[in-house]
Amino acid sequence: MPLIKGGRYVADPWRPLADDEPVPEAPRLTVSCARWLKERDTLAAAPAQLGLRLPNDVAVAKLAGDLARFALVVLHFPRFTDGRAYSQARLLRGRYGFTGELRADGEVLRDQLLFMRRCGFDAFAVGERALFENWLHAFREIDVFYQPAEDRQISRLRRRILHGASDFTVA
């Protein structure tokens, strides 16, 4: 599946590890939340960098103490109408200070890419059709934001406070 990261399509360097599979010699592995909770000590001792696949029905607080062990957290969108992973992303970035790669996976739609990035996602597993459509353009379609978010864009209100009312002059 194609991966959007850093404003371009890239190859995915991570290998998903099945719950019943022995831990291989690989530089980067993603593990399910269930496997991590069962085999935390064994997996933490593995020489690979670890990523966590976190379902959207698991409270982020449950794993807060382990987040520093992960270079990647993959949040799953089982349906495009299920927004719990947005909340998980905001908590990971804002409350728990997670600085690793935060990836959206599952039903990732073009119309939601910008909003996912605003919540803290910086990588997006997208379907094959994203390669043929201009999905990268979705990040540039809106450039004025009124709400603060995890993407460090300066909101219009903050800009107004910093630069005064002249920033809002309408021609």
Secondary structure by P-SEA (a helix, b strand, c coil): cccccccccccccbbbbccccccccccbbbbcaaaaaacaaaaaacccbbbbbccccccccccccccccccbbbbbcccccccaaaaaaaaaccccccccbbbbcccccccaaaaaaaaccccccccccccccccccccccccccccccccccccaaaaaaaccccccccc
